[in-house]
């Protein structure tokens, strides 16, 4: 491994050292500007009928090799109308803005700039302009408009990502992602560090289906890529302010400044978004609120016309009040068990989340010539989070929890792109290192926990001995005593082990029941000595006596404390290649392959002091940190055939995705699960393009995949723990059939419509690969609605040349969702829909654009759950988290 790292970094240094020495072909040059004459960087220029494309630089300049001197060029840029022009000398192309809501977006899914239509992959993309128009600022809001994607945000510390039915949401340090999350080419898939605010975005790309070839080891079923705006070579800026109900307040903006003409530019952007909690906490404070501050600084340096570097610095600080994990079995005093009303979580204002996430990204790009391009991406990220939460969701001190997690990530990738004639492809290598740990703390008052839950587990230890005693007594007594003693023992068993406690009246016990004293007193009424009687029974009698004596009338600890820490160190080295060959006019074949070596080292440590009576609730103690490690070698790949015709693209693909194997300590030093890598084999057909004189853009895909070695967490009994613990295991096989549709129709320059639809029929197979019945046979995938759809309107009217009014309503629907793989009918959310509205007016005065809007999110105040079950489920107290109620507000945006 050390040899590989030395070789890899040596190659990287060689690559960097060659950046200034690449020869450039003789070229024809041109420039692309907007209506105001400002240069447009990043415009994609494609030669029609071929795979050739180039991109404008920071000055809006593009170059063509001398061999390309005739034909038709297509100019594409986010938010601007496409143009097609014949090649000419010293071309100057003027592009005009397009007001359509979800116009076709340019993507880098295949590691080169392409129109989304030209990519033979199911990719949904939203431009930064579209995010602004939809008033989308969070990742879960974004997911509402992307078919096949679900994002669950309990908090920034607990995200859940779902693509085509596959969920990635485990926060443990040893967990491995199923869905890759990237920002500007840098992987950030670690759960606790992956949530980012959506501000100053160039675009968001969501790539669906196994995409390990393009997005690395964690893209078992897809990837999300957040691409931020980079500096441009002219002065521009923006400031946005908003205020709304629930004391929602926000500010965001950027300032882009050229420092050295055509050489050095800087862009600083920021975002602040906050609101008070939606749920009142009767024990103090509020719940389900938000406060997030994010900063970014990007610097771009051009060393010459063919080489540039980007340095991007990011920082985000989250300071949220607690999450409303509310029990449905024990109402607060004077309240009810509805998750949408006030809770009473007994730690009050101490509940909350504090999270720091920061990082640095260095990008380099160099054109050796018109056919050969080198890019490198180096990223460093660090995160630290603390969350205090009430896991039982009641006013009782049953499970008060704290989680502390921190980690660092380093990644480096270099890629060489080649584009000539009928071939376009890339080769590259990457290295990834991650070191993180997660400490979980549990505090409990056993005087409250006993009547609420622990007596059930404790009964399993004591009741068998009491039952044996009850069975023995009638045979040892005179016949006249037998009915009375049997009745006595039955009454005592009901007293000690009731079917349920009324927690509204019995919230605390100072000691355990006096099994020994109660039986001894009851038998003394019949002149029977319990000690003498059991002594006469030999070993069995002594066992019964010792059990009931050791468990009787013991004081219950009011401040029981447990903690468990898991560690994860992951290293991965990868090599990859992908290429597209145009074999005939419009017909292309694509093949890609990625090979990975991984080394995982997992650790577990617990300093828990077991309770003398109960032992541990969740975390069993260790004398030291214990470790386990493993090595994995793997490959993923894809094969695609596609046909381009008249602005449309038909494709068929087969791809192999993989989630890395997992080494999991199941809250114990000796309970270790070595889980096999998951494998998904996916088959997909798609059709995308434009019809009706390009007024209708459409995207259709249908897929089927088989899922092997599904890794899951199940609640199981564990030796030494009185609560059930989540145990990692392989649940076997599953499958999914689905389809996705995206439509965008421009009626005219004033009105455009969009609609998205997804159908996902994902279930666990009846039998595993060995023919054995499965635990979740026939169950639907968690967090996966069978049907989702959204539609909306962007209606705008130009009052005059500089003034436009607009109205943008949208509707989002999700069918029934199960929150756990066991499909517990209690832990579900029935189908529901929400309405979002945005209306406003924009006016340009001199060089400043003023935009004032009114917005409503969940305007009809639909009540819905975002999660159910959670940690409280481990002690029989499932908790429920309410979604956001309606939010209304106003926003003012100024830009120049």
NULUM-679864 format. One line per field, with one value per residue (C-alpha): x, y, z. Coordinates in Angstrom, 3 decimals, padded with zeros to 6 digits. Layout:
<nodes>
X	[X,...]
Y	[Y,...]
Z	[Z,...]
</nodes>
This chain:
<nodes>
X	[000.000,002.804,004.497,001.243,000.860,004.426,003.925,000.565,001.824,004.927,002.683,000.656,003.756,004.895,001.481,001.596,005.116,003.984,001.163,003.176,004.829,001.946,002.056,-001.037,-002.186,-002.630,-006.188,-009.023,-010.298,-013.623,-015.407,-018.835,-020.530,-023.963,-026.395,-024.373,-021.079,-019.810,-017.760,-019.397,-016.998,-017.974,-020.036,-019.976,-019.311,-020.081,-019.390,-022.659,-022.479,-019.348,-018.116,-015.910,-016.569,-014.656,-015.425,-014.866,-012.271,-012.648,-012.536,-015.241,-012.656,-012.707,-010.268,-010.741,-007.990,-006.988,-008.311,-011.860,-012.570,-016.102,-019.352,-021.968,-021.265,-023.807,-023.383,-024.958,-024.900,-026.983,-029.882,-029.206,-030.845,-028.968,-027.478,-026.231,-023.787,-021.525,-017.796,-016.150,-012.918,-012.786,-016.349,-018.148,-021.243,-023.868,-026.128,-029.434,-030.937,-033.820,-036.556,-037.794,-037.913,-036.133,-034.206,-031.808,-028.729,-025.121,-023.517,-020.133,-021.529,-019.184,-016.247,-016.628,-019.014,-022.128,-025.776,-027.843,-029.624,-026.379,-025.462,-026.628,-027.239,-030.257,-029.170,-031.397,-029.879,-031.052,-029.187,-028.517,-031.019,-033.686,-032.915,-033.473,-036.700,-038.053,-036.792,-034.906,-032.287,-032.047,-031.202,-034.593,-036.394,-034.244,-035.160,-038.842,-038.118,-035.876,-037.589,-036.161,-034.483,-035.538,-033.630,-034.646,-033.278,-034.003,-031.235,-027.904,-026.455,-028.872,-029.484,-030.928,-030.365,-032.438,-031.969,-034.238,-035.111,-031.569,-031.000,-027.726,-028.130,-025.902,-023.901,-021.471,-017.791,-017.451,-020.416,-019.892,-021.972,-024.355,-024.780,-021.830,-022.087,-019.629,-018.992,-016.843,-015.413,-014.502,-016.223,-018.075,-020.287,-019.683,-023.170,-022.396,-020.400,-022.490,-025.312,-024.526,-026.499,-027.427,-026.165,-024.324,-024.703,-023.867,-025.885,-026.763,-026.419,-028.140,-026.950,-029.063,-028.224,-024.884,-022.256,-019.088,-017.154,-017.840,-018.215,-016.158,-016.531,-019.686,-021.946,-023.667,-026.954,-026.034,-024.468,-025.274,-022.830,-023.052,-021.145,-020.596,-020.064,-016.428,-014.882,-015.331,-013.259,-015.656,-017.255,-020.609,-022.488,-025.770,-027.471,-030.660,-032.647,-035.759,-038.055,-041.037,-043.244,-041.698,-039.194,-037.579,-034.718,-032.082,-029.371,-027.180,-025.066,-021.749,-019.234,-017.063,-013.990,-011.321,-007.961,-005.608,-007.239,-007.630,-005.351,-006.749,-010.336,-011.974,-015.530,-016.756,-020.230,-022.212,-025.518,-027.380,-030.684,-032.548,-035.977,-037.433,-038.575,-041.904,-042.642,-042.859,-040.996,-042.954,-039.745,-038.039,-037.139,-038.428,-037.749,-037.214,-035.664,-032.656,-029.609,-026.967,-024.135,-022.072,-019.106,-017.177,-014.228,-013.102,-010.029,-009.208,-005.739,-004.925,-001.221,-001.782,-004.595,-004.506,-004.031,-005.974,-006.291,-009.227,-008.774,-012.082,-012.444,-015.695,-016.985,-020.402,-021.604,-024.939,-026.520,-029.946,-032.340,-033.281,-035.123,-038.683,-038.432,-041.905,-043.350,-046.796,-047.386,-046.940,-048.428,-046.932,-048.875,-051.879,-050.998,-051.425,-049.292,-049.631,-046.195,-047.515,-048.287,-046.128,-043.674,-042.148,-038.598,-037.158,-033.690,-035.250,-032.868,-029.907,-031.162,-029.626,-027.072,-023.804,-021.790,-018.671,-017.738,-014.865,-012.620,-010.265,-010.366,-007.677,-008.631,-006.274,-007.080,-004.672,-005.216,-002.153,-003.840,-007.339,-007.457,-005.745,-006.810,-005.463,-007.387,-006.636,-008.820,-007.399,-009.679,-009.426,-012.463,-012.864,-015.986,-017.011,-020.539,-022.336,-025.983,-028.060,-031.410,-034.181,-034.402,-037.522,-039.580,-041.189,-040.897,-039.276,-035.477,-035.444,-032.889,-031.169,-028.556,-025.584,-023.544,-020.091,-018.470,-015.445,-013.329,-011.053,-011.080,-008.434,-008.829,-006.815,-007.692,-006.022,-007.704,-006.545,-009.265,-008.767,-011.067,-010.260,-012.245,-014.840,-013.445,-013.883,-012.721,-010.587,-008.242,-007.232,-006.387,-007.476,-006.681,-009.036,-008.286,-010.713,-010.339,-013.413,-014.952,-018.412,-019.082,-022.616,-023.623,-026.719,-027.928,-030.847,-032.643,-033.282,-036.026,-037.997,-036.643,-037.661,-041.462,-041.282,-039.245,-036.553,-038.916,-039.787,-036.147,-035.537,-038.513,-036.760,-034.029,-036.052,-039.460,-038.246,-036.921,-040.107,-042.197,-040.187,-040.821,-044.537,-044.673,-042.875,-044.923,-048.218,-046.441,-044.732,-047.768,-050.752,-053.690,-055.686,-053.035,-052.470,-055.301,-054.469,-050.734,-051.313,-053.571,-050.968,-048.156,-050.304,-051.095,-047.421,-046.364,-048.907,-047.657,-044.014,-044.397,-047.542,-048.457,-047.982,-047.470,-049.662,-046.821,-049.078,-049.339,-046.276,-043.284,-040.675,-039.689,-036.957,-036.097,-036.890,-039.757,-038.922,-039.284,-037.597,-039.370,-042.832,-042.628,-041.067,-043.790,-046.591,-045.342,-044.743,-048.528,-048.668,-045.756,-043.492,-039.856,-038.826,-035.111,-035.584,-037.878,-035.455,-032.457,-034.153,-034.246,-030.503,-028.748,-031.937,-033.352,-030.129,-030.161,-033.719,-032.899,-029.739,-031.549,-034.475,-032.270,-029.767,-032.550,-034.734,-035.360,-032.137,-031.887,-032.183,-029.462,-030.747,-027.774,-026.837,-024.279,-023.083,-020.935,-019.653,-017.216,-016.704,-013.741,-013.300,-010.196,-010.787,-008.267,-008.984,-006.845,-008.605,-007.810,-010.465,-011.069,-014.123,-014.530,-017.144,-016.683,-018.870,-019.216,-021.689,-023.577,-025.406,-024.551,-022.080,-020.870,-019.545,-017.670,-016.112,-014.299,-013.029,-010.823,-010.527,-008.312,-009.647,-008.273,-010.674,-009.832,-012.690,-012.535,-014.853,-014.423,-016.797,-016.007,-019.506,-019.840,-022.609,-025.398,-025.133,-028.738,-029.384,-025.951,-025.843,-028.697,-026.961,-023.149,-021.176,-017.841,-014.384,-011.059,-009.468,-010.109,-010.490,-009.900,-010.659,-009.466,-009.960,-008.899,-011.179,-010.509,-013.359,-014.457,-017.471,-018.304,-020.829,-021.643,-023.896,-025.177,-026.913,-028.289,-028.568,-031.171,-032.645,-031.833,-032.978,-031.024,-032.059,-029.847,-029.625,-027.155,-025.981,-024.001,-022.565,-022.612,-021.054,-021.186,-017.952,-017.965,-018.481,-016.805,-019.323,-018.977,-022.526,-022.117,-019.809,-016.144,-016.860,-019.972,-018.433,-020.103,-017.956,-020.500,-020.008,-019.918,-023.341,-023.731,-026.335,-026.680,-028.843,-030.452,-031.802,-033.339,-033.879,-035.077,-034.538,-034.582,-036.766,-039.972,-042.467,-039.830,-037.854,-040.701,-041.042,-038.006,-038.494,-036.497,-037.751,-035.968,-037.009,-034.835,-034.630,-031.952,-031.020,-029.512,-027.343,-025.921,-028.183,-026.625,-029.071,-029.488,-032.029,-033.206,-032.044,-031.594,-028.013,-026.298,-025.515,-027.899,-031.413,-032.515,-032.542,-029.552,-029.159,-027.112,-025.574,-026.185,-026.636,-030.346,-029.829,-031.442,-033.811,-034.963,-036.557,-038.474,-038.947,-039.442,-038.833,-040.217,-039.247,-041.073,-040.613,-042.913,-042.581,-045.968,-044.369,-041.908,-044.337,-045.397,-043.555,-044.676,-042.721,-043.636,-041.692,-042.871,-041.207,-042.471,-040.387,-041.453,-038.624,-039.030,-037.016,-037.013,-038.779,-035.552,-031.871,-029.263,-029.106,-032.858,-033.509,-036.541,-035.634,-036.509,-038.078,-039.540,-041.932,-041.371,-040.995,-037.815,-037.748,-038.014,-039.203,-042.640,-043.971,-045.101,-043.849,-044.601,-044.303,-045.497,-045.390,-045.779,-043.469,-045.665,-044.029,-045.123,-042.888,-044.543,-041.817,-038.284,-036.895,-039.795,-041.200,-043.845,-043.963,-045.993,-044.465,-046.705,-045.740,-047.206,-045.285,-046.790,-045.422,-047.299,-047.129,-043.699,-042.432,-039.755,-038.275,-037.475,-039.773,-042.689,-044.216,-047.647,-047.258,-044.078,-045.471,-046.608,-049.600,-049.494,-049.621,-049.017,-047.771,-048.142,-045.352,-045.947,-043.625,-044.722,-042.893,-041.643,-038.179,-037.004,-033.694,-032.672,-029.431,-027.113,-028.889,-031.611,-034.158,-036.321,-039.060,-041.062,-043.566,-043.315,-045.228,-043.765,-046.267,-048.797,-051.817,-050.141,-050.242,-049.210,-046.776,-043.968,-040.372,-039.367,-040.618,-039.061,-035.573,-033.490,-036.499,-037.682,-034.919,-036.789,-040.291,-040.780,-040.823,-040.650,-042.059,-040.701,-043.061,-042.349,-042.303,-045.625,-046.469,-043.948,-044.777,-042.357,-040.947,-037.601,-035.657,-032.751,-030.398,-027.864,-025.491]
Y	[000.000,002.442,001.685,002.437,005.779,006.799,005.863,007.641,010.910,010.755,010.499,013.434,015.567,014.629,015.569,018.948,019.597,019.147,021.655,024.451,022.439,020.960,021.910,023.455,022.950,025.867,027.025,029.212,031.360,032.927,034.619,034.247,037.150,037.936,040.671,043.250,042.267,040.457,037.317,033.974,031.381,027.723,027.790,024.345,024.407,021.108,020.135,018.697,015.065,014.284,013.789,016.900,019.717,022.576,025.082,028.848,030.100,032.870,035.493,033.746,032.659,029.260,027.594,025.108,022.937,023.946,020.617,021.717,024.505,023.758,022.389,023.567,024.472,024.367,026.838,025.813,027.666,027.429,029.882,031.019,030.143,027.608,028.688,026.854,028.630,027.635,027.780,031.054,032.889,035.013,034.244,036.516,034.833,036.748,034.607,035.783,034.756,032.288,032.684,029.101,027.448,024.139,024.678,022.030,021.926,021.232,018.464,016.875,013.462,011.695,013.891,016.241,019.094,017.829,018.653,016.442,015.178,013.874,011.802,008.143,008.010,008.808,012.189,014.881,018.315,021.583,024.776,027.389,029.591,026.879,026.473,030.213,030.178,027.301,028.971,025.809,026.185,022.702,019.272,017.781,020.597,019.934,016.236,017.084,017.995,015.064,011.770,008.740,010.751,011.131,013.137,012.828,015.485,014.788,017.333,018.169,015.435,012.720,012.735,009.874,009.658,007.346,006.752,004.257,002.578,002.199,004.051,005.437,006.829,004.976,007.346,004.848,005.399,001.919,002.365,002.601,004.694,003.353,006.793,009.045,012.708,015.104,018.820,020.223,016.777,016.007,013.033,013.897,010.837,010.422,010.884,013.446,015.632,015.460,017.986,021.359,024.532,025.179,028.671,030.205,026.929,026.545,023.335,020.073,016.762,013.600,010.540,007.408,003.748,002.126,004.759,003.476,003.907,007.636,008.449,005.945,003.267,004.595,005.063,001.691,003.146,006.700,009.975,013.572,016.211,019.799,022.164,025.686,028.841,029.541,033.027,034.861,037.665,040.549,042.327,040.888,040.325,039.581,040.070,038.324,038.921,037.085,036.949,034.721,032.963,031.039,033.890,032.587,034.863,034.520,036.291,035.106,036.546,036.733,039.200,038.262,040.404,040.285,040.872,040.674,041.036,037.679,036.079,036.094,036.338,035.776,034.954,035.130,033.832,033.273,031.988,032.310,030.488,030.155,029.752,029.020,025.540,024.362,022.212,023.652,021.754,021.992,021.190,024.260,025.664,024.573,021.699,021.223,024.642,025.663,027.916,027.440,029.751,028.812,030.609,029.931,031.576,030.557,031.796,031.088,031.550,031.334,030.691,030.862,030.364,026.600,026.185,027.311,026.433,026.772,026.983,026.599,027.028,025.984,026.284,025.614,025.932,024.486,025.330,023.695,023.237,019.656,017.254,016.415,012.671,012.284,009.098,007.926,005.962,008.487,011.967,015.035,016.382,018.239,017.255,014.404,011.931,013.631,014.300,017.661,019.133,020.151,017.618,017.383,016.148,016.347,017.726,020.957,023.531,021.182,019.351,020.424,019.960,021.786,020.887,022.285,021.220,022.713,021.894,022.959,021.921,022.437,021.880,022.083,021.926,021.926,021.568,019.979,020.454,020.336,016.556,016.006,017.423,016.809,017.568,016.914,017.226,017.362,017.712,017.870,017.909,017.881,017.726,017.709,017.344,017.091,016.161,015.795,014.103,012.483,009.008,007.858,010.933,011.363,013.516,010.556,010.171,006.821,007.265,010.640,010.374,012.251,011.656,013.083,012.471,013.839,012.917,013.945,013.003,013.395,012.589,013.048,012.220,012.828,012.204,012.410,013.073,012.298,013.456,012.902,011.781,009.218,008.502,010.328,008.932,009.209,007.262,008.088,007.092,008.228,007.820,008.262,008.316,008.734,008.572,009.126,008.109,008.226,008.252,007.457,008.235,006.998,008.361,006.828,006.914,003.221,004.103,005.362,002.903,-000.130,000.388,001.706,-001.063,-002.811,-004.991,-006.833,-007.752,-008.364,-010.725,-012.931,-013.486,-013.880,-015.163,-018.642,-019.244,-017.949,-020.100,-023.182,-022.390,-021.928,-025.288,-027.033,-025.662,-027.551,-030.917,-030.145,-028.894,-030.575,-030.740,-028.218,-025.556,-026.119,-023.905,-021.001,-021.124,-021.387,-018.335,-016.503,-017.221,-016.171,-012.854,-012.254,-012.922,-010.386,-007.886,-008.295,-008.697,-006.873,-007.022,-003.253,-000.382,002.702,005.150,008.142,007.064,004.842,006.735,005.761,002.872,003.250,-000.446,-003.708,-005.835,-007.860,-011.315,-013.078,-011.145,-011.391,-015.170,-015.764,-013.757,-015.415,-018.953,-018.129,-017.773,-021.530,-022.237,-022.990,-021.819,-020.850,-021.336,-024.783,-025.918,-024.890,-026.297,-029.697,-029.550,-029.652,-027.868,-026.804,-025.311,-023.437,-021.968,-020.702,-019.255,-017.513,-015.954,-014.493,-013.302,-011.565,-009.810,-008.660,-005.142,-003.729,000.072,001.373,003.696,007.212,008.167,005.165,006.062,004.172,005.058,003.279,004.566,003.131,003.940,003.689,004.104,003.616,003.766,003.170,003.275,003.164,003.081,003.700,004.115,004.990,005.557,006.253,005.158,006.559,003.596,005.151,008.385,008.844,005.364,005.080,002.449,003.280,001.024,001.810,-000.074,000.847,-001.318,-000.665,-001.797,-000.976,-001.412,-001.045,-000.929,-000.796,-000.319,-000.397,000.770,001.140,002.332,001.471,000.317,-002.314,-001.967,-004.712,-005.682,-005.135,-005.127,-002.884,-001.222,-000.922,-000.860,-003.728,-002.734,-003.470,-003.390,-001.591,-000.513,-003.604,-003.596,-005.677,-005.118,-006.482,-005.912,-005.812,-005.940,-005.105,-003.913,-002.108,-001.240,-000.233,-000.955,001.450,001.685,004.869,006.394,010.158,011.299,014.743,016.069,012.878,010.139,006.484,004.270,000.874,000.020,-002.696,-001.671,-003.232,-001.337,-002.226,-001.105,-001.934,-004.666,-003.627,-004.633,-003.831,-004.108,-004.672,-002.804,-005.543,-006.453,-010.013,-009.517,-008.573,-008.772,-009.094,-008.215,-009.105,-006.306,-005.594,-006.016,-004.430,-005.508,-002.978,-003.015,000.233,001.710,005.404,007.979,011.721,014.757,017.523,017.504,019.988,022.341,021.903,023.311,019.966,018.524,014.977,012.337,008.770,005.813,002.331,-000.012,-003.291,-004.357,-007.346,-006.617,-009.235,-009.375,-006.570,-005.092,-004.036,-003.419,-005.514,-005.305,-008.422,-009.609,-009.371,-011.126,-008.641,-005.917,-005.438,-003.604,-004.932,-003.777,-003.068,-005.860,-005.671,-008.613,-009.724,-009.961,-011.654,-010.619,-007.959,-006.554,-003.444,-002.402,001.282,004.063,007.816,010.583,014.247,016.768,020.466,022.264,025.894,027.148,030.434,032.956,033.669,030.246,026.968,023.800,020.982,017.564,014.669,011.150,008.109,004.591,002.298,-001.273,-002.435,-005.545,-008.195,-011.606,-014.519,-016.519,-015.727,-016.957,-020.286,-020.817,-020.027,-017.910,-014.274,-012.188,-009.386,-011.525,-009.462,-006.263,-002.957,-000.901,001.652,005.399,004.591,005.714,003.577,006.654,010.232,013.090,016.851,019.461,023.209,026.343,029.239,032.050,035.384,038.560,041.391,044.685,046.500,045.842,045.947,044.684,041.190,039.741,036.009,033.302,029.898,027.368,023.689,020.522,017.528,014.123,010.995,007.738,005.626,005.211,002.567,003.887,000.476,-002.627,-004.740,-002.668,-002.172,-000.667,001.709,003.190,004.544,007.732,007.568,009.306,013.100,016.153,019.658,022.935,025.497,028.975,031.767,035.055,038.284,041.066,041.797,045.091,046.208,049.776,050.763,047.826,046.495,043.846,044.120,041.101,041.077,037.910,036.361,032.641,029.874,026.461,023.726,026.487,024.339,023.245,019.511,017.431,014.626,012.615,012.573,009.597,007.078,004.381,005.694,004.812,004.694,001.621,-000.321,-000.074,-000.270,003.499,004.302,008.029,010.170,013.318,015.840,017.490,021.246,023.110,025.956,028.782,032.119,034.929,037.676,037.936,040.801,040.085,042.605,041.582,043.297]
Z	[000.000,000.898,-002.431,-004.270,-002.492,-003.314,-006.951,-007.083,-005.670,-007.851,-010.905,-009.619,-009.219,-012.717,-014.044,-012.314,-013.512,-017.119,-016.888,-018.411,-021.183,-023.183,-026.869,-028.400,-031.981,-034.374,-033.782,-034.917,-032.050,-031.154,-028.252,-026.637,-024.813,-023.357,-024.404,-022.437,-024.023,-020.899,-021.648,-020.833,-019.381,-019.453,-022.662,-024.303,-028.063,-029.809,-033.398,-034.668,-035.795,-033.763,-030.190,-030.340,-027.866,-026.245,-023.458,-023.290,-020.817,-018.232,-021.006,-023.020,-025.602,-027.313,-029.682,-032.498,-033.969,-037.472,-038.779,-037.897,-040.372,-041.507,-040.130,-037.673,-034.036,-031.227,-028.314,-024.980,-021.666,-018.497,-018.572,-022.156,-025.449,-027.536,-030.836,-033.918,-036.248,-039.104,-038.422,-039.421,-038.662,-035.480,-034.483,-031.996,-030.605,-028.611,-026.387,-024.897,-021.570,-021.460,-018.836,-019.001,-015.549,-016.035,-019.243,-020.445,-018.247,-019.127,-017.074,-016.454,-015.560,-017.990,-016.928,-019.862,-020.600,-022.357,-022.683,-020.370,-023.497,-024.996,-021.921,-022.194,-018.452,-016.278,-014.961,-013.512,-013.232,-011.749,-012.577,-009.940,-011.745,-011.396,-007.682,-007.255,-009.233,-007.145,-003.936,-003.026,-000.287,001.260,-000.068,000.886,-000.956,-004.028,-004.003,-004.470,-008.102,-009.055,-009.929,-008.155,-005.381,-001.743,000.866,004.512,006.864,010.514,011.028,009.360,011.562,010.387,006.635,004.646,000.892,-001.287,-005.017,-006.749,-003.444,-002.102,001.177,002.518,006.054,008.538,010.723,012.264,011.503,010.039,007.679,003.930,001.519,-001.090,-002.662,-003.443,-002.495,-004.137,-004.018,-006.831,-007.515,-003.888,-002.172,001.048,001.510,005.253,006.697,009.395,006.987,003.836,004.379,002.810,002.242,-001.398,-002.162,-005.097,-006.970,-010.645,-010.811,-009.071,-010.890,-009.638,-011.530,-011.117,-011.496,-010.552,-011.381,-009.752,-013.000,-013.018,-009.295,-007.376,-004.748,-003.036,-006.063,-005.791,-007.049,-007.999,-006.955,-006.107,-007.310,-006.071,-008.340,-007.095,-009.127,-009.878,-010.261,-013.548,-015.015,-014.388,-011.430,-010.402,-007.178,-005.450,-002.086,-000.991,002.221,003.394,006.406,007.149,009.644,012.561,012.659,009.502,008.520,005.913,003.982,001.139,-001.623,-003.371,-004.693,-007.679,-008.230,-010.954,-009.272,-012.255,-015.656,-017.420,-014.816,-011.286,-009.991,-006.602,-005.542,-001.949,-001.122,002.052,003.335,006.624,007.079,010.370,011.893,015.317,016.224,014.829,017.904,021.413,024.114,027.377,029.250,027.786,024.394,021.006,018.615,014.860,014.325,012.273,012.250,009.552,008.516,005.455,003.860,000.671,-001.030,-004.502,-006.321,-009.963,-011.431,-015.139,-015.704,-019.477,-021.989,-021.459,-017.722,-014.680,-010.990,-008.589,-004.835,-002.960,000.799,002.502,006.055,007.559,011.148,012.234,015.582,015.718,018.638,019.432,017.148,018.161,018.677,020.193,021.669,020.613,023.819,026.633,026.305,027.996,030.952,029.584,026.000,023.570,021.635,018.235,016.705,015.438,018.876,021.815,023.209,026.656,026.223,029.680,028.864,027.617,026.162,026.513,023.419,020.142,017.389,016.860,013.785,012.122,008.582,006.608,003.746,001.001,-002.643,-005.270,-008.906,-011.849,-015.555,-018.446,-022.203,-023.783,-027.132,-028.545,-028.034,-024.694,-021.331,-017.807,-014.628,-010.970,-007.889,-004.383,-001.395,002.382,004.675,008.441,010.547,014.184,015.467,018.787,019.191,022.342,021.862,023.883,022.372,024.257,023.319,026.754,029.867,031.679,031.920,030.132,027.342,027.181,024.464,023.131,020.025,019.352,016.007,014.264,011.313,008.483,004.805,002.138,-001.538,-004.685,-008.271,-011.585,-014.900,-018.509,-021.103,-024.790,-027.579,-031.226,-034.212,-033.241,-029.777,-026.457,-023.136,-020.033,-017.777,-014.232,-010.696,-007.247,-003.563,-000.619,003.123,005.984,009.756,011.935,015.225,016.739,020.467,021.631,025.225,027.066,030.410,032.259,035.588,036.215,038.695,035.685,033.138,035.215,035.135,031.570,030.014,032.008,034.037,030.831,030.225,033.919,034.051,031.528,034.093,037.297,036.227,035.152,038.661,040.303,037.949,038.895,042.548,041.912,040.135,043.024,045.888,045.319,045.280,048.598,050.538,052.164,049.771,051.765,051.215,047.531,046.061,048.369,047.627,043.879,044.036,046.103,043.627,040.680,042.389,043.166,039.573,038.300,040.883,039.963,036.207,035.050,031.390,031.337,033.734,033.743,033.284,033.903,037.555,037.937,036.653,039.211,041.484,044.086,044.127,042.428,043.781,046.921,045.395,048.324,051.091,049.515,049.012,052.415,054.176,052.202,053.005,056.667,057.017,056.375,058.786,055.828,055.770,052.238,053.020,054.534,051.755,048.978,050.881,050.798,046.960,046.582,043.704,041.922,045.105,045.819,042.270,042.743,046.155,044.941,041.952,043.863,046.751,044.469,042.554,045.425,046.717,045.259,044.877,041.303,040.027,039.307,037.106,035.028,032.344,029.264,026.293,023.254,020.645,017.195,014.963,011.239,009.098,005.392,002.582,-001.080,-004.214,-007.555,-011.255,-013.880,-017.597,-019.665,-023.383,-026.056,-029.649,-032.412,-034.798,-037.219,-037.612,-034.309,-032.994,-030.117,-027.671,-024.216,-021.820,-018.463,-015.718,-012.252,-010.057,-006.316,-003.465,000.000,003.474,006.402,010.083,012.564,016.309,019.321,022.899,025.839,029.361,030.570,034.161,034.041,036.569,039.239,038.647,034.949,033.347,030.265,028.425,025.036,025.242,026.721,028.298,026.949,028.746,025.827,022.264,020.126,016.381,013.340,009.776,006.295,002.690,-000.338,-004.060,-006.388,-009.796,-011.173,-014.746,-017.349,-020.985,-022.914,-026.456,-027.568,-030.741,-031.324,-033.837,-034.490,-031.035,-029.278,-027.527,-027.104,-024.952,-023.285,-020.526,-018.160,-015.092,-011.957,-008.663,-005.348,-001.762,000.093,002.676,006.291,009.536,012.284,016.047,017.316,020.629,021.884,021.635,020.570,018.424,015.074,011.682,008.560,005.905,002.277,-000.292,-001.744,-005.479,-007.762,-011.386,-013.219,-016.653,-018.079,-021.226,-021.789,-024.241,-023.917,-026.155,-027.554,-029.608,-031.007,-032.397,-029.143,-027.056,-025.217,-023.458,-022.156,-020.305,-019.891,-018.294,-017.179,-015.143,-013.287,-010.838,-008.691,-005.285,-003.564,-000.026,001.169,004.325,007.010,010.732,012.646,016.261,018.098,021.663,022.866,025.746,028.513,027.270,028.599,025.439,021.922,019.908,016.212,014.672,011.225,008.933,005.346,004.611,001.280,-001.998,-003.267,-006.579,-008.023,-011.107,-011.820,-014.280,-014.299,-016.456,-016.687,-018.888,-019.550,-021.989,-023.053,-024.204,-025.216,-023.798,-020.936,-019.655,-019.187,-017.438,-015.855,-014.495,-012.956,-012.161,-010.576,-009.939,-007.721,-006.961,-004.715,-002.538,-000.757,-002.399,-000.721,-000.513,-000.283,-002.741,-000.894,-001.102,002.573,003.578,004.231,007.282,005.221,002.421,000.311,002.305,000.537,000.803,003.600,002.913,-000.622,-001.827,-004.640,-006.575,-006.497,-008.810,-008.997,-011.430,-011.645,-013.699,-014.451,-015.696,-016.461,-018.200,-019.358,-018.410,-020.280,-021.472,-017.908,-015.770,-015.407,-013.060,-012.400,-010.669,-009.902,-008.122,-007.745,-006.249,-004.867,-004.004,-002.281,-001.777,001.394,002.981,005.411,007.743,008.607,006.562,008.755,007.354,010.819,010.010,012.962,011.486,008.215,006.527,004.203,000.840,000.902,-001.260,-000.551,-002.423,-002.847,-004.268,-005.361,-006.962,-007.523,-009.717,-011.097,-012.526,-013.946,-013.167,-014.870,-014.140,-011.037,-011.077,-008.251,-007.482,-004.827,-004.175,-001.781,-001.090,000.616,001.378,002.238,001.708,002.669,005.926,005.229,008.259,007.514,009.125,007.988,010.170,012.722,014.900,015.669,018.743,021.077,019.219,020.969,024.289,022.875,022.633,018.903,018.228,015.437,013.759,012.185,008.854,008.374,008.625,006.265,005.994,004.360,003.744,001.555,-000.209,-001.758,-004.115,-005.709,-008.337,-010.726]
</nodes>
